[in-house]
Amino acid sequence: MALTIAQVQATLESQVQVIRGRRVMLDLALANLYGVTTRSLNQAVKRKRSRFPFEFAFQLSPEEFESLRSQTVISNVGRGGRRSRPWVFTEHGAIMAASVLNSRRAIDMSIYAVRAFIRLREAAAGHAELLAKLQLIERKVGRHDSELKEVFEVLRRTLAPPHAPSRRIGFRLPPKP
């Protein structure tokens, strides 16, 4: 059964993670996408390392690798899992990987990968815009809140019955001249 474009993009979007503040895909996910083994992907990247500056691809630190293992993204060595730290690829690194693999499937799938990264970037931009609007409303309401309190206080004083001095009951003598 062939997957639709929407299904492929949804699958890709689920593979994108944020590491070191960047949206990246693990080498395993990218290799599966391109229809090659992780080993052959990493070998191709090592052969053409000059095409992958730090902002395109980087290898995880031991701490990041352990963190991914604890999240069950990567299986443990004792269970046949990987022994080396994975590489991760940014949007540009995923495109460059397709060019060094140079297979038709890699080229086709790189287009889907780019689209997935773009959709995530647009979603993040939409969230940032919404957050900015909420902060603006909050500032306005905060300022109006104190102004409204003042208005209500003036209204309470205006609507409150006047405090006239209480009169004594009974007859009073007029003041003497």
C-alpha positions in Angstrom: 0.0 0.0 0.0 1.5 3.3 -1.1 1.6 6.2 1.4 0.0 9.5 0.4 2.1 12.7 0.5 0.3 13.9 3.6 1.1 10.6 5.4 4.8 10.8 4.4 5.0 14.4 5.6 3.2 13.5 8.9 5.7 10.7 9.4 8.6 12.9 8.7 7.3 15.6 11.0 7.1 13.1 13.8 10.8 12.2 13.2 12.0 15.8 13.6 13.4 16.5 17.0 14.8 19.6 18.7 18.4 19.1 19.8 20.7 22.0 20.8 17.9 24.4 19.8 17.8 23.1 16.2 15.2 21.0 14.4 17.0 17.9 13.3 16.5 14.3 12.1 18.5 11.4 13.4 20.7 9.6 10.9 18.6 6.4 11.4 15.4 8.2 10.4 17.0 10.0 7.4 18.6 6.7 6.2 15.2 5.0 6.4 13.6 7.9 4.5 16.3 7.6 1.7 16.1 3.9 1.6 19.7 3.2 2.6 21.3 1.8 5.7 22.4 4.1 8.5 26.0 2.9 7.9 26.0 3.8 4.2 24.5 7.2 5.0 27.1 7.9 7.6 29.9 6.7 5.3 28.7 8.9 2.5 28.7 11.9 4.9 32.2 11.1 6.2 33.5 10.8 2.6 32.1 14.3 1.8 32.5 15.8 5.3 33.4 19.2 3.8 29.7 19.5 2.6 28.4 19.1 6.1 29.4 22.1 8.3 28.2 22.2 11.9 25.0 24.0 11.0 24.1 21.1 8.6 25.0 18.0 10.6 26.7 17.2 13.9 27.3 14.1 16.0 25.6 13.9 19.4 27.5 14.3 22.6 27.7 11.3 24.9 25.2 13.0 27.2 22.8 13.7 24.4 23.2 10.1 23.2 22.4 8.7 26.7 19.4 11.1 26.9 18.0 9.7 23.6 18.6 6.2 24.8 16.7 6.8 28.0 13.8 8.1 25.8 13.9 4.8 24.0 14.6 6.4 20.6 17.8 4.3 20.4 18.0 0.8 21.7 20.7 -0.3 24.2 23.9 -2.0 23.0 23.0 -5.2 24.9 19.9 -5.5 22.8 21.6 -5.1 19.4 21.4 -1.3 19.4 24.0 1.1 18.1 27.4 1.4 19.5 28.4 4.7 18.0 26.9 8.1 18.7 24.4 9.1 16.0 24.6 12.0 13.6 21.8 14.4 13.3 20.9 16.5 10.3 19.2 19.9 10.0 17.0 20.7 7.1 20.0 21.8 5.0 21.9 18.7 6.0 19.1 16.4 5.0 19.2 18.0 1.5 22.9 17.7 1.3 22.7 14.0 2.4 20.4 13.4 -0.6 22.9 14.9 -2.9 25.8 12.8 -1.6 23.7 9.6 -1.7 22.7 10.5 -5.3 19.9 8.0 -5.6 16.5 8.8 -7.1 14.7 7.9 -3.9 17.0 10.1 -1.9 16.3 13.0 -4.2 12.5 12.5 -4.1 12.4 12.0 -0.4 14.6 15.1 0.3 11.8 17.2 -1.1 9.4 15.7 1.4 11.9 16.2 4.2 12.3 19.9 3.2 8.5 20.3 3.2 8.3 18.8 6.6 10.9 21.2 8.0 9.1 24.1 6.4 5.7 23.1 7.9 7.3 22.9 11.3 9.0 26.3 10.9 5.7 27.9 9.8 3.9 26.3 12.8 6.6 27.6 15.1 6.3 31.1 13.5 2.5 31.0 14.0 2.9 30.1 17.6 5.4 32.9 18.1 3.0 35.4 16.5 0.2 34.2 18.7 2.4 34.5 21.8 3.3 38.0 20.9 -0.3 39.0 20.5 -1.2 37.4 23.8 1.6 39.4 25.5 0.3 42.6 23.9 -3.2 41.9 25.2 -1.9 41.1 28.6 0.0 44.3 28.8 -3.0 46.3 27.7 -5.3 44.5 30.1 -2.8 44.9 32.9 -2.6 48.7 32.3 -6.4 48.9 32.0 -6.9 46.9 35.1 -5.5 49.6 37.3 -7.4 52.2 35.4 -10.6 50.3 35.7 -10.1 50.0 39.5 -9.8 53.8 39.7 -13.0 54.2 37.6 -14.9 51.8 39.9 -13.7 53.5 43.0 -14.9 56.9 41.7 -18.3 55.3 40.7 -18.6 53.7 44.2 -18.0 57.1 45.9 -20.5 58.8 43.5 -23.2 56.2 44.0 -22.8 55.8 47.7 -25.4 57.6 49.8 -24.1 60.9 51.2 -22.9 60.8 54.7 -24.8 63.6 56.3 -24.2 64.2 60.0 -26.9 62.4 62.0 -29.4 64.8 63.6 -30.4 64.5 67.2 -34.0 63.8 67.7 -35.9 66.4 69.6 -36.4 70.1 70.0 -33.4 72.4 69.5 -33.0 75.9 70.8 -32.0 78.5 68.2 -28.4 79.7 68.7 -28.0 82.9 70.8 -27.0 86.1 69.1 
